[in-house]
Amino acid sequence: MGQLPHLSSPATLGDQAYTAIRDAIISGVLKRGEKVTERGLAESLDISATPVREALRRLEQDRLVERAGPRSVRIAKFEEEELREFTMIEDSLRALSARLAAEKSTAAARREMRELLDKADALRGQVEGAGAGSPEERELVVAILECMRRFHELVDRASGNSTLIQMLRMVDAFGAEERRAGVLSEVGGERRDAVEERYRQHRAIYDAIAAGDADRAEDLMRNHSRTANTSRVATRFSD
């Protein structure tokens, strides 16, 4: 089992444990199908088993873990049809989020989006100078992906709808690892242009949001999400 960060604050250890374990699942530190125990997680987080037990109950409700025994769980591993259905849900939710962001976002929120895209553009410029398939290129792409992930978070937050945001947090956790692996697998290969196109789509989505064009923002985000999700499902079940 991968090493998780130690936790120290006694105030909300259950919430901290939930966030730490969830992030470990999304990032791939905890692998799909891996069996983990409450004690092992507690030791890795440097806390008692009680907040871990509370966190795992919440993660079961999120369908990110499945009960494997009285004191153990298995990280959920979804079948192809189930993952495809999750992506269909995500496409619709993200499209709605972009529409609401175009209608309701503040100037401060749009400034944060623009700054993230500017940072991603600067990183893209460095990618051009990196060797195709090199470790440097992959590190830069990971950094760009982080900018794009944060961009989506900003769009979601700008929607101003707490129910929608919570639903997006749930579906986003189902395929983050596959999404990242899919993009990285295309870097340096024949589909590198497709990867670049997806980055450019974020700028177009931002432009529509900044212009207050809700219809265009919704359409662009739906198409962008569908393209990304098609790639990640294909990556997951390519064997």
Buried (B, 14 or more C-beta within 10 A) or exposed (E): BEEBEEBEEEEEBBBBBBEBBBBBBBEBBBBBEBBBBBEBBBBBBEBEBEBBBBBBBBBBEBBBBBEEEEBBBBBBEBEEEEBBEBBBBBBBBBBBBBBBBBBBBEEEBBEBBBEBBEBBBEBBEBBEEBEEEEEEBBBBBBBBBBBBBBBBBBBBBBBBBEEBBEBBEBBBBBBBBBBBBBBBBBBBEEBBEEBBEBBEBBBBBBBBBBEBBBEBBBBBBBBBBBBBBBBBBEBBEEE
